[in-house]
């Protein structure tokens, strides 16, 4: 977060920030069992009786600040929820209008929109295509897998509506990527899931998100549940299907997460390398080459993705939208002052500073730096708190891909900077 030795733009230090704007907050038209965000309607202090959406005046304030307080040739707006398409097409036409109003000459503005797809129609797709939006489409695989947890408020599955959205996105040639939640069901069916996304949905970019939530997540911020630290890695009670588990039953287990990634990696590396972008695999390639990891969850520093609520409140991270992690409000404090504040810098650097000793000794520390701090709530086998719940799965995956990645990189003329088979070790032998 500190602006030191950064690239130059127009003769000045390039100042870049990223905000996940949630103009409709936690309001959504469907009711996914595992959603970590629906409960925010009760947790956050929205004004009772007011519309949940970000009003036009605040929207303009945000867009103006977000553009003017960055110094970079490209500015990326991210729109999430809840379900942002509930705001209607005219709302996003206003978004684009305001972006044009404040965009300086020589700067490119782009937008990405995360949606469940159920409200997309031809008019939406025409707009998204004309304005070059990147659509993130939430889909959890074939019908039975998807409908297990992604249901409407009547309890009926949403698969058919989402597949109708897929057809529209292809018809109107809208750029899109898929976001798939890896839970207790999807984690058991990795090949069927991946092949469905590749062959039926024809997803050009895939993002897999491990579902990890303690039963206390609706009211307690990450690391605030002291009970979790009493459980050491390998404790059977951490398994989501254990009768005494502290985890929600729909979560993925640590080893199931590693097995899922390994199975999908095998299919991808044999058949789809260079053709299908799988976010975690691409990030691993960067890490093994010694480059900066593009994902905040796996990078050395986090805290670069702020979350903006419809009332102007700003939080340290999308997964830390709890009162104790509020860093201000754009009506009272400039967005860049919050993004580059000492408080936010401390939050971001804590990821590497507060790593568990097991992570500090790990041969694959370079690949994840202890992964997302949100998931660091168990203890290592020595009883030291602060270990990531998914640690065993991540390490299993990294150990598996180490040699294949080194081979691929050398075969394509790249340097291997990390791992057991890196170029320095090979030279020494």
Residue pairs with C-beta under 8 A, 6 or more apart in sequence:
1 301
1 303
1 304
1 339
1 340
1 344
1 345
1 348
1 349
2 340
2 345
3 13
3 15
3 340
6 13
6 14
6 15
7 14
8 14
9 71
9 72
9 73
10 71
12 71
13 71
14 71
14 72
15 69
15 70
15 71
15 72
15 336
15 340
16 70
16 71
16 72
17 66
17 69
17 70
17 304
17 306
17 335
17 336
17 339
17 340
18 76
18 78
18 304
18 305
18 306
19 62
19 66
19 77
19 78
19 305
19 306
19 307
19 308
19 314
19 335
19 339
20 78
20 80
20 305
20 306
20 307
20 308
20 318
21 54
21 62
21 77
21 78
21 79
21 80
21 308
22 80
22 81
22 82
22 84
22 307
22 308
22 309
22 310
23 53
23 54
23 59
23 79
23 81
23 84
23 87
23 91
23 310
24 52
24 53
24 54
24 81
24 82
24 83
24 84
24 86
24 87
24 310
25 40
25 41
25 44
25 46
25 52
25 53
25 81
25 82
25 309
25 310
26 37
26 38
26 39
26 40
26 41
26 44
26 52
26 81
26 82
27 41
27 52
27 53
27 81
27 82
27 83
27 86
28 35
28 37
28 38
28 81
28 82
28 83
28 86
28 116
29 83
29 86
29 116
29 118
29 119
29 152
29 153
30 83
30 116
30 118
30 150
30 151
30 152
30 153
30 158
31 38
31 151
31 152
31 153
31 155
32 38
32 149
32 150
32 151
33 149
33 151
33 250
34 149
34 181
34 183
34 211
34 213
34 248
34 250
34 251
36 213
36 217
36 319
37 81
37 82
37 321
39 217
39 218
39 219
40 321
41 52
42 218
43 218
43 219
43 321
43 322
43 323
44 309
44 313
44 321
44 323
45 323
46 52
46 310
46 311
47 311
52 310
53 87
53 91
53 310
54 62
54 310
54 311
54 312
56 94
58 310
58 311
58 312
58 330
58 331
59 94
59 95
59 98
60 98
61 312
61 330
61 331
62 308
62 312
62 330
62 335
63 77
63 95
63 98
63 99
63 102
64 98
64 102
65 330
65 334
65 335
65 336
66 75
66 77
66 335
67 75
67 99
67 102
67 103
67 104
67 107
67 109
68 102
69 334
69 335
69 336
70 336
72 107
73 106
73 107
73 108
74 107
74 108
74 109
74 110
75 103
75 107
75 108
75 109
75 110
76 109
76 110
76 111
76 112
77 95
77 99
77 109
77 110
77 111
77 112
78 111
78 112
78 114
79 92
79 95
79 111
79 112
79 113
79 114
80 113
80 114
80 318
81 114
83 115
83 116
83 118
83 119
84 92
84 113
84 114
84 115
85 113
85 115
85 119
85 120
85 124
86 119
89 123
89 124
89 127
92 113
92 127
93 127
95 111
96 111
96 131
99 109
99 111
103 109
110 132
110 134
111 131
111 132
111 133
111 134
112 133
112 134
112 135
112 136
113 128
113 133
113 134
113 135
113 136
114 135
114 136
114 138
114 179
115 135
115 136
115 137
115 138
115 165
116 137
116 138
116 150
116 158
116 162
117 137
117 138
117 139
117 161
117 162
117 164
117 165
117 166
118 152
118 158
118 161
118 162
118 165
120 164
120 165
120 168
120 169
121 168
122 168
122 172
124 168
125 168
125 169
125 171
125 172
125 174
126 172
127 133
128 135
128 172
128 174
129 172
129 173
129 174
132 175
133 174
133 175
134 175
134 176
134 177
135 169
135 174
135 175
135 176
135 177
136 176
136 177
136 178
136 179
136 207
137 162
137 165
137 166
137 169
137 176
137 177
137 178
137 179
138 150
138 162
138 178
138 179
138 180
138 181
139 146
139 162
139 166
139 178
139 179
139 180
139 197
139 201
140 146
140 148
140 149
140 150
140 180
140 181
140 183
140 186
140 193
141 180
141 186
141 189
141 192
141 193
141 196
141 197
142 159
142 192
142 193
142 196
142 200
143 157
143 159
143 160
145 185
145 186
145 189
145 192
145 193
146 157
146 158
146 159
146 162
147 157
147 158
147 159
148 183
148 185
149 181
149 183
149 185
149 250
150 157
150 158
150 159
150 162
151 157
151 158
152 158
166 201
168 174
169 176
170 202
176 203
176 204
176 205
177 203
177 204
177 205
177 206
177 207
177 277
178 197
178 201
178 203
178 205
178 206
178 207
179 207
179 209
180 186
180 193
180 197
180 206
180 207
180 208
180 209
181 208
181 209
181 211
182 208
182 209
182 210
182 211
182 252
182 257
182 260
183 211
183 250
183 251
183 252
184 240
184 241
184 249
184 250
184 251
184 252
184 253
184 256
185 250
186 193
186 260
187 252
187 253
187 256
187 257
187 259
187 260
188 256
190 259
190 260
190 263
190 264
191 263
191 264
191 267
193 264
194 206
194 263
194 264
194 267
194 268
195 267
197 203
197 206
198 272
198 276
203 276
204 276
204 277
205 276
205 277
205 278
205 279
206 276
206 277
206 278
206 279
207 279
208 260
208 261
208 264
208 278
208 279
208 280
210 252
210 257
210 390
211 248
211 250
211 251
211 252
212 247
212 251
212 252
212 374
212 375
212 389
212 390
213 247
213 248
213 251
214 220
214 225
214 228
214 246
214 247
214 248
214 377
215 245
215 246
215 247
215 248
216 225
216 227
216 246
217 248
220 322
221 320
221 322
221 324
221 325
222 319
222 320
222 373
222 374
222 375
222 376
222 377
223 373
223 376
223 377
224 324
225 246
225 377
227 246
228 246
228 377
228 378
229 377
229 378
229 379
229 385
229 386
230 379
231 237
231 238
231 246
231 378
231 379
232 378
232 379
232 380
232 381
232 383
233 254
233 378
233 379
233 380
233 381
233 387
233 391
233 392
234 381
234 392
235 378
236 242
237 244
237 245
237 246
238 245
238 246
238 247
238 253
238 254
238 378
238 389
239 245
239 247
239 253
240 247
240 248
240 249
240 250
240 251
240 252
240 253
241 249
247 389
252 260
253 393
254 389
254 390
254 391
254 392
254 393
255 392
255 393
255 396
256 393
257 390
257 393
257 394
257 397
258 392
258 393
258 394
258 395
258 396
258 397
258 400
259 393
259 396
261 280
261 393
261 397
262 396
262 397
262 400
262 401
264 278
265 278
265 281
265 397
265 400
265 401
268 276
268 278
268 281
269 281
269 404
269 408
272 278
273 408
279 295
280 295
280 298
282 294
283 293
283 294
283 295
283 298
284 367
284 398
284 401
284 405
285 405
285 408
285 409
286 292
286 293
286 294
287 293
287 298
287 366
287 367
287 418
288 367
288 402
288 405
288 406
288 409
288 416
288 417
288 418
288 419
288 422
289 409
289 414
289 415
289 416
289 417
290 415
290 417
290 418
292 299
292 300
293 299
293 300
293 367
296 302
296 303
296 304
296 305
296 372
297 368
297 371
297 372
298 367
298 368
298 369
298 371
299 351
299 369
300 351
300 352
300 369
301 348
301 349
301 351
301 352
302 317
302 347
302 348
302 351
302 372
302 373
303 316
303 317
303 344
303 345
303 347
303 348
303 349
303 351
304 348
305 317
305 318
306 314
306 315
306 316
306 317
306 327
306 335
306 338
306 339
306 344
307 314
307 315
307 316
307 317
307 318
307 320
307 321
308 314
308 315
308 330
309 315
309 321
311 329
312 329
312 330
312 331
313 326
313 328
313 329
314 326
314 327
314 328
314 329
314 330
314 335
314 338
315 321
315 322
315 325
315 326
315 327
316 325
316 327
316 343
316 344
316 347
317 325
317 347
317 374
319 372
319 374
320 347
320 374
325 347
327 338
327 341
327 343
327 344
328 337
328 338
330 338
338 344
350 373
351 369
351 370
351 373
352 369
352 370
354 373
354 386
355 365
355 369
355 370
355 386
356 370
356 376
356 380
356 384
356 385
356 386
356 387
356 388
357 380
357 382
357 384
358 380
358 381
358 382
358 384
358 387
358 391
359 365
359 369
359 370
359 387
359 388
359 391
362 395
363 419
363 420
364 394
364 395
364 398
364 399
364 402
364 419
366 418
367 394
367 398
367 418
368 394
368 398
370 376
370 388
370 391
371 388
371 390
371 391
371 394
372 388
375 388
375 389
375 390
376 386
376 387
376 388
376 389
377 385
377 389
378 385
378 387
378 388
378 389
379 385
379 386
379 387
380 387
388 394
402 419
402 420
402 421
403 420
403 421
405 416
405 419
406 416
406 419
406 421
406 422
407 421
409 415
409 416
410 416
415 423
416 422
416 423
416 426
417 423
